[in-house]
Amino acid sequence: MNSDKKIIIAIDGYSSSGKSTMARHLAKTIGYRYIDSGAMYRAVTLAAMRAGLVSRDMAPSSEAIAAILPGLSIDFEVVADGQNTMLNGENVEKDIRSLEVSSCVSPVAAIPEVRHALVDMQRLMGESKGIVMDGRDIGTVVFPAAEMKVFCDASAEKRASRRYKELTEKGAQVTYNEVLENVRSRDYIDENRDESPLRCAQDAVRLDNSEMTIDEQNEWLMNLYNRIVNG
Ligand code: DC
């Protein structure tokens, strides 16, 4: 394959498995657009929380959440140090990363109406290719014909300690055990939902990055990309 030809790169995996970090880095290096599909599910969850439709103590009703979907616009604004998730024109990048949103997002992401609406938006974003998208179902459902597919994993403990570090560095008041519990419960819901559960696509290349540094995983991904586009 010629490296001038734009492809679709799908990077799936467990929560906090480092997929966004490596996907963002690859996109920047090769000049592709990066889409964090998890941020889109988080934005819908934030909107539902603000509307009082879901909380840590209240499971979401599919009908109520489906009813707010037509009024939501979700987009990304590219800035010098990354990108901001925009919900109806408001920058919600910080709000969608809170532990509250993390605690409510998996049940919202399991609602078929939410998945259909976001998958449609994601396919539109990939229409002209030249895109790196990360998530849970990108290689299986959103872009089953993607030319490059990766499935990322790392132990739950390793993923929880990465997320704990990230959250506490931003000043969040959380304990390691709370984060580990959240990682495990999201894994369970993501793997066991009826609608497009988290699965490794048959033609994805698996990566366990438990013992890798960020530089090592970036290099691994770049090598894979080069092998795929240059043969
Ligand atoms: O990658 P993340 O932790 O930001 O994702 C947030 C949640 O969204 C996660 O619990 C599962 C869900 N998700 C999904 O179901 N499908 C995707 N393509 C991306 C995320």
Residues whose N, C-alpha, C, O or C-beta is under 5 A from the ligand:
A	BS01	DC	S15 S37 G38 A39 Y41 V105 S106 A109 D134 G135 R136 D137 R186 D190
